[in-house]
Amino acid sequence: MSNKIRFTNQEHLITRQNRAEKKFLAAFAAEKPTFEAPMVILNPYLINPLGALVLFTTPEKVAPTLTVHGKRYAREDLTHTFAAATEHFLPVLGLYEDFANKVTISLPDGRSTILTIVTDKLPADICRCRNIQATLDYLGDDLMFLTPAGKNLPTAYDYKGDIRWLLTENTMFDLKRMKNGNIVTGSSRFCHMPYNSTGMWELNMLGKVHKEFRMPGNYHHDHFEMEDGNLLALTQDFSRDTVEDMCALIDRNTGDILKTWDYRKALPMNVGGSGSQDAHDWFHNNAVWYDKKTHSLTLSGRHQDAVINIDYETGDLNWIIGDPEGWPQELVDKYFFKPVGDLSKFDWQYEQHACVICPNGDVMCFDNGQYRAKAKEKYIENKHNFSRGVRYRIDTDKMEIEQVWQYGKERGQEFFSAYICNVEYYAEGHYLIHSGGIGREDGYASKALGAFLDMNDPRMELRSITVEEKDGVVLYQLETEGNFYRAEKLPLYHGGDNLVFGDGQLLGSLEVTEEFDTVPEAEEVYELPPSFHNVLIEEDEDRFVFHGKFEKGTLVMLCLENERENHHYFINTAAVVHLAMCSGAFLEKDDRDVKIHISKLGLHGEFKLKLIINDKKYQTGVTIYCP
């Protein structure tokens, strides 16, 4: 094999979508399509193959109604009426894959136009529904949206288990609908292992990215929309030696960081640790919830088996829910709750996810139950363990806690997820419980997290089970292939037509990537690196990502050089053990494969990219441009 460097330079998705939108709007202005012969664009924003846009004009203001017809009978139709206008831009959502979809547009005067929109088959490796227990009467026009926990894709399923919405970008972590009808989720752009992305995307259901909120500490796990529209987002400070222990408040209009909370100021590190805790990832914050009544933040810390509550203004600790074993006694006395009620039915939560504050102040979470003990000698094997949704009632005056509901313990290992998952509160007695991290080996709960299982091994399987329960009765259950981070039940349409044109925006900023001061002596050779290293460089508008393959312990450094300045970035090739992997989207199959993201912030001009491997400095032939 000859030496070769692979290099790509791709515009940001926002740039590509902006260009696509300008093109179809120009065509609309030129052609002025009529109601009888509308313009139809399948996948107008490039990442939703089950969405389309219908454009037409009418002489008078009218309010059109659009119907996507069901495959089987009329009760399955998805129908939405749009605001009155003379220029109409109708999102068509919920198309079936690999199908000639019948779509009807009707006007108040009784006229109608019938369209046929043909879709392609979805990628072969998407996660299919294995079985579903649901009725159309119960689910109605809602879909169950599942967000990725690996290299799968954001996917939504109807009451029959058919996929009716999908993004072809592997967006990260939770997907939440905002008050304006858009959804916010993590971007698909890699920044730091194991699963940090550049920030959050705000996008509509057709897939148009209105804004990317970039964050210097990147985004992970969760976010929350405040009453004024600003966004809480989980993050960290990469200049220090710990991760996943900060929260930031993001200005919705500018992307600026308005406020941060540092949990190291509220909690002692490396105490009360779960079985997955290490000094680097001591807290592992995987959820945030703002409660207006108490003006506080509730946070889930997987690696301390703790749900904590802090004051919004000061960041001071208010209380901790969790097994107090291993915590300093003075903290136990002040911040922990004493169980009351029927203690035969009480269990603490372990390595939990997705904390929720109910309207009456109760606290819900998904109790993964990983290890289900603090001391190693008490750890429970996964095949003998259980996961569940749980609701606790807390009295902060008496510092007492009572378990008032749970679902999942009775299902044992069948419902066990060592990682990820969520719960949702709909109303009293009406809940969603999503066990999305099920991994099985020979039919038993696997010892390893699902993200680490070898899916080429026929003994291994990944599953996701989503349940809705009301007053103790299961009304809905969806089982899919693969692992999914969270589940959210949403309708495709929301309020008005929610279609806003105009260029998407890149807001906020990435970090200035840390450089390495000590540069090893290396002989400069005028040749490419050996082909074994399989070098790939992916550049876009605000950063680039270097990929390569190196034996463990190899000395590797990236060098950016021009006549004025040089920059050097150390690439870690040491073996890395990930005790948590809430999204395996960036995992490589070969542990010799490494990647590093370099932000262009702070860099100006053109730089030749060179690569030090042990005692030689190789050329790559790649020039990086930094505006």
PASE-558118 format. One record per residue (C-alpha): x, y, z. Coordinates in steps of 0.05 Angstrom, whole numbers, plus 5000, padded with zeros to 4 digits. Example, Ala and Ser with C-alpha at 12.3 -4.5 7.8 and 13.67 -1.06 7.14 Angstrom:
// residues 2
NUVO	xx	yy	zz
NUVO	5246	4910	5156;
NUVO	5273	4979	5143;
//
This chain:
// residues 627
NUVO	xx	yy	zz
NUVO	5000	5000	5000;
NUVO	5028	5067	4981;
NUVO	5033	5124	5031;
NUVO	4972	5168	5027;
NUVO	4940	5224	5067;
NUVO	4865	5231	5063;
NUVO	4839	5301	5069;
NUVO	4769	5330	5066;
NUVO	4746	5402	5070;
NUVO	4671	5407	5079;
NUVO	4629	5467	5092;
NUVO	4590	5469	5156;
NUVO	4520	5439	5151;
NUVO	4491	5508	5164;
NUVO	4528	5536	5104;
NUVO	4503	5480	5059;
NUVO	4432	5488	5084;
NUVO	4434	5564	5074;
NUVO	4454	5554	5002;
NUVO	4400	5501	4990;
NUVO	4347	5546	5019;
NUVO	4367	5606	4977;
NUVO	4364	5562	4915;
NUVO	4293	5536	4926;
NUVO	4267	5604	4948;
NUVO	4296	5635	4885;
NUVO	4262	5581	4843;
NUVO	4197	5595	4880;
NUVO	4201	5670	4866;
NUVO	4216	5658	4793;
NUVO	4164	5604	4780;
NUVO	4108	5626	4827;
NUVO	4079	5555	4830;
NUVO	4003	5550	4837;
NUVO	3959	5511	4884;
NUVO	3942	5464	4826;
NUVO	4015	5452	4809;
NUVO	4057	5464	4872;
NUVO	4132	5457	4878;
NUVO	4153	5397	4919;
NUVO	4223	5389	4949;
NUVO	4240	5324	4984;
NUVO	4290	5331	5041;
NUVO	4299	5406	5031;
NUVO	4350	5414	5087;
NUVO	4391	5353	5068;
NUVO	4386	5312	5133;
NUVO	4313	5290	5139;
NUVO	4296	5240	5084;
NUVO	4224	5231	5110;
NUVO	4208	5305	5105;
NUVO	4189	5349	5045;
NUVO	4168	5421	5030;
NUVO	4109	5440	4988;
NUVO	4109	5512	4960;
NUVO	4053	5548	4922;
NUVO	4016	5614	4916;
NUVO	3943	5633	4920;
NUVO	3909	5698	4897;
NUVO	3876	5709	4965;
NUVO	3897	5694	5036;
NUVO	3875	5624	5054;
NUVO	3892	5573	5108;
NUVO	3911	5507	5074;
NUVO	3905	5439	5108;
NUVO	3957	5386	5093;
NUVO	3944	5311	5103;
NUVO	3997	5256	5099;
NUVO	3954	5194	5088;
NUVO	3966	5132	5129;
NUVO	3987	5067	5097;
NUVO	3927	5028	5119;
NUVO	3866	5071	5133;
NUVO	3842	5142	5144;
NUVO	3848	5142	5220;
NUVO	3924	5140	5210;
NUVO	3925	5205	5171;
NUVO	3969	5261	5198;
NUVO	3933	5328	5187;
NUVO	3954	5399	5201;
NUVO	3924	5467	5183;
NUVO	3971	5525	5170;
NUVO	3962	5600	5179;
NUVO	3928	5639	5124;
NUVO	3975	5669	5071;
NUVO	3982	5680	4997;
NUVO	4051	5649	4994;
NUVO	4051	5580	5024;
NUVO	4111	5539	5049;
NUVO	4083	5475	5079;
NUVO	4129	5426	5116;
NUVO	4108	5354	5100;
NUVO	4127	5312	5160;
NUVO	4118	5238	5175;
NUVO	4128	5207	5107;
NUVO	4137	5132	5104;
NUVO	4204	5106	5078;
NUVO	4210	5070	5011;
NUVO	4139	5088	4994;
NUVO	4095	5128	4946;
NUVO	4064	5173	4999;
NUVO	3997	5204	4984;
NUVO	3992	5276	5008;
NUVO	3930	5320	5001;
NUVO	3928	5395	5007;
NUVO	3858	5425	5015;
NUVO	3832	5496	5018;
NUVO	3772	5523	5058;
NUVO	3731	5529	4993;
NUVO	3734	5454	4983;
NUVO	3788	5451	4929;
NUVO	3844	5401	4938;
NUVO	3908	5379	4906;
NUVO	3934	5308	4913;
NUVO	4009	5295	4910;
NUVO	4051	5232	4909;
NUVO	4118	5238	4945;
NUVO	4164	5179	4935;
NUVO	4216	5166	4988;
NUVO	4278	5121	4987;
NUVO	4294	5063	5034;
NUVO	4330	5085	5097;
NUVO	4402	5063	5112;
NUVO	4409	4988	5124;
NUVO	4439	4996	5193;
NUVO	4384	5038	5225;
NUVO	4351	5010	5288;
NUVO	4284	4978	5272;
NUVO	4225	4966	5318;
NUVO	4224	4894	5341;
NUVO	4156	4897	5374;
NUVO	4106	4949	5398;
NUVO	4045	4948	5443;
NUVO	4006	5011	5427;
NUVO	3940	5034	5398;
NUVO	3925	5092	5352;
NUVO	3873	5116	5402;
NUVO	3926	5122	5455;
NUVO	3986	5149	5416;
NUVO	3946	5190	5365;
NUVO	3990	5236	5324;
NUVO	4048	5231	5372;
NUVO	4112	5195	5355;
NUVO	4164	5166	5402;
NUVO	4230	5200	5388;
NUVO	4292	5162	5408;
NUVO	4360	5196	5411;
NUVO	4425	5160	5395;
NUVO	4472	5126	5444;
NUVO	4520	5102	5391;
NUVO	4528	5106	5316;
NUVO	4453	5100	5306;
NUVO	4410	5160	5286;
NUVO	4356	5203	5317;
NUVO	4293	5164	5300;
NUVO	4218	5170	5313;
NUVO	4167	5113	5311;
NUVO	4092	5114	5302;
NUVO	4040	5070	5337;
NUVO	4055	5012	5289;
NUVO	4131	5018	5299;
NUVO	4141	5049	5230;
NUVO	4197	5100	5225;
NUVO	4165	5167	5207;
NUVO	4222	5216	5222;
NUVO	4297	5209	5220;
NUVO	4359	5253	5217;
NUVO	4419	5228	5179;
NUVO	4465	5267	5225;
NUVO	4485	5231	5289;
NUVO	4463	5286	5336;
NUVO	4482	5278	5409;
NUVO	4443	5263	5473;
NUVO	4374	5289	5489;
NUVO	4325	5321	5440;
NUVO	4277	5370	5471;
NUVO	4222	5414	5441;
NUVO	4227	5487	5457;
NUVO	4169	5536	5467;
NUVO	4177	5562	5395;
NUVO	4166	5491	5367;
NUVO	4239	5479	5347;
NUVO	4279	5423	5378;
NUVO	4347	5430	5412;
NUVO	4397	5373	5415;
NUVO	4472	5364	5415;
NUVO	4510	5376	5350;
NUVO	4540	5318	5312;
NUVO	4608	5352	5309;
NUVO	4663	5316	5349;
NUVO	4707	5355	5396;
NUVO	4734	5313	5454;
NUVO	4730	5240	5473;
NUVO	4691	5204	5496;
NUVO	4629	5242	5471;
NUVO	4636	5317	5474;
NUVO	4608	5356	5415;
NUVO	4618	5429	5395;
NUVO	4552	5451	5427;
NUVO	4478	5449	5414;
NUVO	4436	5454	5351;
NUVO	4368	5488	5348;
NUVO	4331	5460	5288;
NUVO	4262	5451	5261;
NUVO	4229	5385	5245;
NUVO	4250	5388	5172;
NUVO	4322	5389	5197;
NUVO	4340	5462	5185;
NUVO	4393	5483	5236;
NUVO	4373	5554	5257;
NUVO	4430	5561	5307;
NUVO	4491	5524	5332;
NUVO	4509	5545	5403;
NUVO	4583	5530	5407;
NUVO	4614	5524	5477;
NUVO	4687	5530	5498;
NUVO	4677	5471	5546;
NUVO	4635	5433	5494;
NUVO	4567	5402	5506;
NUVO	4549	5336	5538;
NUVO	4487	5299	5562;
NUVO	4432	5349	5575;
NUVO	4401	5419	5569;
NUVO	4340	5456	5595;
NUVO	4301	5515	5567;
NUVO	4290	5571	5618;
NUVO	4227	5613	5620;
NUVO	4261	5670	5582;
NUVO	4285	5622	5528;
NUVO	4358	5619	5550;
NUVO	4388	5550	5555;
NUVO	4421	5512	5612;
NUVO	4473	5465	5583;
NUVO	4521	5415	5615;
NUVO	4595	5429	5602;
NUVO	4664	5430	5634;
NUVO	4730	5468	5635;
NUVO	4783	5430	5594;
NUVO	4839	5471	5625;
NUVO	4834	5432	5689;
NUVO	4839	5358	5708;
NUVO	4765	5341	5717;
NUVO	4706	5336	5669;
NUVO	4630	5336	5668;
NUVO	4625	5379	5731;
NUVO	4598	5446	5706;
NUVO	4534	5477	5679;
NUVO	4528	5539	5636;
NUVO	4471	5587	5620;
NUVO	4471	5604	5545;
NUVO	4441	5667	5516;
NUVO	4391	5642	5464;
NUVO	4403	5702	5417;
NUVO	4478	5710	5420;
NUVO	4506	5644	5445;
NUVO	4544	5681	5500;
NUVO	4554	5645	5566;
NUVO	4517	5686	5618;
NUVO	4531	5645	5681;
NUVO	4566	5581	5702;
NUVO	4560	5534	5761;
NUVO	4621	5494	5785;
NUVO	4603	5433	5826;
NUVO	4673	5429	5855;
NUVO	4653	5489	5897;
NUVO	4592	5453	5924;
NUVO	4615	5381	5934;
NUVO	4677	5344	5956;
NUVO	4708	5303	5900;
NUVO	4722	5229	5902;
NUVO	4678	5212	5960;
NUVO	4616	5169	5960;
NUVO	4638	5142	5893;
NUVO	4599	5095	5849;
NUVO	4632	5034	5819;
NUVO	4649	5076	5757;
NUVO	4681	5136	5792;
NUVO	4752	5158	5778;
NUVO	4788	5222	5797;
NUVO	4781	5251	5727;
NUVO	4706	5239	5720;
NUVO	4688	5244	5794;
NUVO	4615	5269	5787;
NUVO	4594	5253	5716;
NUVO	4535	5301	5710;
NUVO	4484	5272	5662;
NUVO	4421	5314	5675;
NUVO	4399	5384	5695;
NUVO	4330	5410	5716;
NUVO	4310	5480	5737;
NUVO	4255	5487	5789;
NUVO	4222	5555	5790;
NUVO	4187	5545	5858;
NUVO	4253	5536	5894;
NUVO	4297	5574	5844;
NUVO	4346	5517	5844;
NUVO	4381	5468	5798;
NUVO	4375	5393	5807;
NUVO	4432	5353	5778;
NUVO	4446	5279	5769;
NUVO	4517	5256	5787;
NUVO	4524	5185	5762;
NUVO	4593	5174	5793;
NUVO	4571	5194	5863;
NUVO	4504	5157	5859;
NUVO	4475	5224	5877;
NUVO	4419	5271	5855;
NUVO	4438	5339	5883;
NUVO	4403	5406	5888;
NUVO	4439	5472	5888;
NUVO	4418	5544	5895;
NUVO	4411	5579	5827;
NUVO	4442	5644	5850;
NUVO	4499	5620	5894;
NUVO	4512	5549	5872;
NUVO	4510	5527	5945;
NUVO	4488	5456	5961;
NUVO	4417	5447	5987;
NUVO	4408	5372	5991;
NUVO	4432	5303	5966;
NUVO	4390	5242	5948;
NUVO	4429	5178	5951;
NUVO	4461	5123	5992;
NUVO	4502	5159	6045;
NUVO	4554	5104	6052;
NUVO	4624	5131	6039;
NUVO	4606	5204	6050;
NUVO	4636	5247	6106;
NUVO	4589	5244	6167;
NUVO	4583	5319	6172;
NUVO	4554	5321	6101;
NUVO	4508	5262	6116;
NUVO	4481	5297	6177;
NUVO	4469	5362	6139;
NUVO	4449	5345	6068;
NUVO	4424	5272	6064;
NUVO	4353	5247	6074;
NUVO	4330	5192	6122;
NUVO	4284	5140	6090;
NUVO	4214	5135	6119;
NUVO	4149	5098	6102;
NUVO	4149	5025	6080;
NUVO	4224	5011	6081;
NUVO	4213	4940	6054;
NUVO	4198	4974	5987;
NUVO	4251	5028	5991;
NUVO	4315	5026	5949;
NUVO	4367	5079	5937;
NUVO	4384	5096	5865;
NUVO	4452	5080	5836;
NUVO	4487	5110	5775;
NUVO	4421	5144	5758;
NUVO	4402	5188	5699;
NUVO	4350	5241	5680;
NUVO	4327	5275	5744;
NUVO	4258	5308	5741;
NUVO	4223	5353	5792;
NUVO	4148	5339	5794;
NUVO	4098	5395	5803;
NUVO	4091	5378	5878;
NUVO	4166	5377	5889;
NUVO	4175	5301	5885;
NUVO	4239	5278	5851;
NUVO	4240	5226	5795;
NUVO	4298	5194	5760;
NUVO	4318	5131	5722;
NUVO	4353	5087	5772;
NUVO	4402	5047	5729;
NUVO	4423	5007	5790;
NUVO	4493	4993	5764;
NUVO	4531	4955	5820;
NUVO	4473	4973	5868;
NUVO	4521	4983	5926;
NUVO	4579	5027	5948;
NUVO	4627	4973	5973;
NUVO	4658	4926	5921;
NUVO	4643	4865	5963;
NUVO	4569	4882	5958;
NUVO	4566	4893	5882;
NUVO	4510	4857	5845;
NUVO	4523	4824	5778;
NUVO	4482	4854	5722;
NUVO	4446	4788	5708;
NUVO	4419	4790	5779;
NUVO	4404	4865	5780;
NUVO	4347	4911	5759;
NUVO	4336	4981	5732;
NUVO	4274	5023	5743;
NUVO	4240	5090	5742;
NUVO	4231	5116	5813;
NUVO	4196	5174	5848;
NUVO	4216	5200	5916;
NUVO	4177	5247	5962;
NUVO	4224	5292	6001;
NUVO	4213	5335	6063;
NUVO	4269	5386	6065;
NUVO	4249	5410	6135;
NUVO	4252	5341	6167;
NUVO	4303	5316	6116;
NUVO	4262	5253	6104;
NUVO	4251	5214	6040;
NUVO	4197	5165	6019;
NUVO	4193	5122	5957;
NUVO	4124	5133	5928;
NUVO	4129	5098	5860;
NUVO	4173	5054	5819;
NUVO	4169	5014	5754;
NUVO	4220	4963	5730;
NUVO	4245	4925	5791;
NUVO	4194	4871	5778;
NUVO	4223	4859	5708;
NUVO	4293	4843	5733;
NUVO	4351	4836	5684;
NUVO	4304	4839	5623;
NUVO	4296	4914	5636;
NUVO	4367	4927	5662;
NUVO	4407	4984	5631;
NUVO	4475	4997	5661;
NUVO	4478	5066	5629;
NUVO	4437	5122	5596;
NUVO	4358	5122	5599;
NUVO	4305	5171	5625;
NUVO	4237	5181	5657;
NUVO	4184	5232	5641;
NUVO	4127	5259	5683;
NUVO	4062	5270	5644;
NUVO	4011	5275	5700;
NUVO	3998	5244	5767;
NUVO	4006	5169	5758;
NUVO	4024	5176	5684;
NUVO	4098	5167	5667;
NUVO	4147	5147	5613;
NUVO	4203	5098	5632;
NUVO	4257	5089	5579;
NUVO	4308	5033	5590;
NUVO	4351	5048	5530;
NUVO	4418	5016	5548;
NUVO	4401	4942	5549;
NUVO	4459	4897	5529;
NUVO	4455	4821	5528;
NUVO	4505	4765	5521;
NUVO	4476	4696	5509;
NUVO	4409	4722	5532;
NUVO	4435	4750	5599;
NUVO	4450	4821	5619;
NUVO	4521	4834	5593;
NUVO	4578	4852	5640;
NUVO	4601	4909	5594;
NUVO	4564	4972	5574;
NUVO	4527	4965	5509;
NUVO	4573	5015	5475;
NUVO	4631	4967	5485;
NUVO	4598	4903	5460;
NUVO	4623	4871	5395;
NUVO	4561	4869	5352;
NUVO	4596	4823	5303;
NUVO	4590	4770	5357;
NUVO	4523	4734	5347;
NUVO	4518	4723	5423;
NUVO	4511	4798	5434;
NUVO	4449	4841	5425;
NUVO	4430	4913	5441;
NUVO	4359	4933	5458;
NUVO	4319	4993	5479;
NUVO	4252	4986	5516;
NUVO	4206	5047	5525;
NUVO	4144	5041	5569;
NUVO	4087	5087	5587;
NUVO	4048	5071	5650;
NUVO	3985	5102	5678;
NUVO	3958	5085	5746;
NUVO	3997	5021	5747;
NUVO	3975	4998	5678;
NUVO	4023	4994	5619;
NUVO	3991	5030	5560;
NUVO	4050	5031	5513;
NUVO	4114	4992	5501;
NUVO	4164	4998	5445;
NUVO	4224	4952	5437;
NUVO	4276	4970	5385;
NUVO	4343	4945	5363;
NUVO	4404	4984	5389;
NUVO	4414	5028	5449;
NUVO	4382	5097	5453;
NUVO	4400	5152	5501;
NUVO	4332	5180	5516;
NUVO	4259	5177	5493;
NUVO	4212	5236	5483;
NUVO	4139	5232	5460;
NUVO	4124	5290	5413;
NUVO	4077	5308	5356;
NUVO	4110	5325	5290;
NUVO	4073	5391	5283;
NUVO	4071	5444	5337;
NUVO	4029	5507	5339;
NUVO	4037	5547	5275;
NUVO	4076	5524	5215;
NUVO	4141	5539	5252;
NUVO	4178	5551	5186;
NUVO	4226	5610	5189;
NUVO	4271	5626	5130;
NUVO	4338	5661	5134;
NUVO	4410	5641	5144;
NUVO	4426	5594	5202;
NUVO	4476	5622	5251;
NUVO	4540	5597	5284;
NUVO	4539	5628	5354;
NUVO	4586	5626	5413;
NUVO	4656	5599	5404;
NUVO	4699	5538	5413;
NUVO	4758	5537	5460;
NUVO	4830	5555	5441;
NUVO	4859	5485	5436;
NUVO	4913	5472	5487;
NUVO	4983	5470	5459;
NUVO	5044	5431	5482;
NUVO	5105	5471	5502;
NUVO	5158	5417	5497;
NUVO	5172	5397	5425;
NUVO	5214	5334	5417;
NUVO	5274	5333	5371;
NUVO	5256	5301	5306;
NUVO	5289	5294	5239;
NUVO	5247	5328	5185;
NUVO	5237	5281	5127;
NUVO	5204	5301	5062;
NUVO	5157	5243	5056;
NUVO	5088	5223	5079;
NUVO	5077	5181	5142;
NUVO	5076	5106	5132;
NUVO	5009	5081	5106;
NUVO	4997	5040	5170;
NUVO	4979	5105	5206;
NUVO	4918	5114	5161;
NUVO	4918	5189	5169;
NUVO	4854	5227	5155;
NUVO	4846	5303	5164;
NUVO	4775	5332	5163;
NUVO	4771	5407	5159;
NUVO	4711	5452	5165;
NUVO	4700	5526	5177;
NUVO	4720	5532	5251;
NUVO	4764	5472	5266;
NUVO	4795	5409	5239;
NUVO	4798	5337	5264;
NUVO	4859	5293	5257;
NUVO	4850	5217	5254;
NUVO	4907	5166	5255;
NUVO	4926	5096	5278;
NUVO	4984	5088	5326;
NUVO	5011	5032	5370;
NUVO	5002	5048	5444;
NUVO	5057	5091	5472;
NUVO	5079	5121	5405;
NUVO	5103	5193	5410;
NUVO	5057	5234	5364;
NUVO	5051	5309	5355;
NUVO	5015	5353	5305;
NUVO	5052	5414	5281;
NUVO	5022	5475	5247;
NUVO	5076	5517	5215;
NUVO	5084	5580	5174;
NUVO	5137	5633	5167;
NUVO	5113	5673	5228;
NUVO	5092	5621	5280;
NUVO	5088	5548	5298;
NUVO	5036	5511	5340;
NUVO	5044	5441	5369;
NUVO	4991	5393	5394;
NUVO	5006	5329	5432;
NUVO	4966	5268	5412;
NUVO	4955	5218	5468;
NUVO	4966	5146	5445;
NUVO	4965	5115	5515;
NUVO	4912	5064	5531;
NUVO	4849	5098	5556;
NUVO	4796	5062	5598;
NUVO	4727	5094	5594;
NUVO	4685	5077	5655;
NUVO	4626	5114	5625;
NUVO	4603	5117	5553;
NUVO	4536	5152	5548;
NUVO	4544	5159	5473;
NUVO	4590	5115	5432;
NUVO	4582	5157	5369;
NUVO	4656	5175	5368;
NUVO	4683	5106	5389;
NUVO	4729	5070	5341;
NUVO	4730	4995	5332;
NUVO	4807	4992	5336;
NUVO	4835	5020	5401;
NUVO	4897	5042	5362;
NUVO	4854	5093	5325;
NUVO	4859	5162	5356;
NUVO	4831	5230	5338;
NUVO	4841	5301	5361;
NUVO	4801	5364	5347;
NUVO	4839	5430	5336;
NUVO	4798	5494	5341;
NUVO	4817	5550	5293;
NUVO	4803	5601	5347;
NUVO	4867	5640	5360;
NUVO	4900	5618	5295;
NUVO	4907	5665	5236;
NUVO	4934	5652	5166;
NUVO	4955	5590	5128;
NUVO	4992	5533	5162;
NUVO	5027	5472	5135;
NUVO	5008	5412	5175;
NUVO	5065	5365	5194;
NUVO	5066	5303	5238;
NUVO	5120	5281	5288;
NUVO	5120	5205	5298;
NUVO	5174	5184	5348;
NUVO	5238	5214	5320;
NUVO	5215	5237	5251;
NUVO	5175	5297	5227;
NUVO	5133	5278	5166;
NUVO	5100	5321	5114;
NUVO	5025	5314	5102;
NUVO	5017	5359	5041;
NUVO	4957	5391	5076;
NUVO	4949	5466	5087;
NUVO	4900	5491	5139;
NUVO	4869	5560	5129;
NUVO	4849	5598	5192;
NUVO	4811	5664	5178;
//
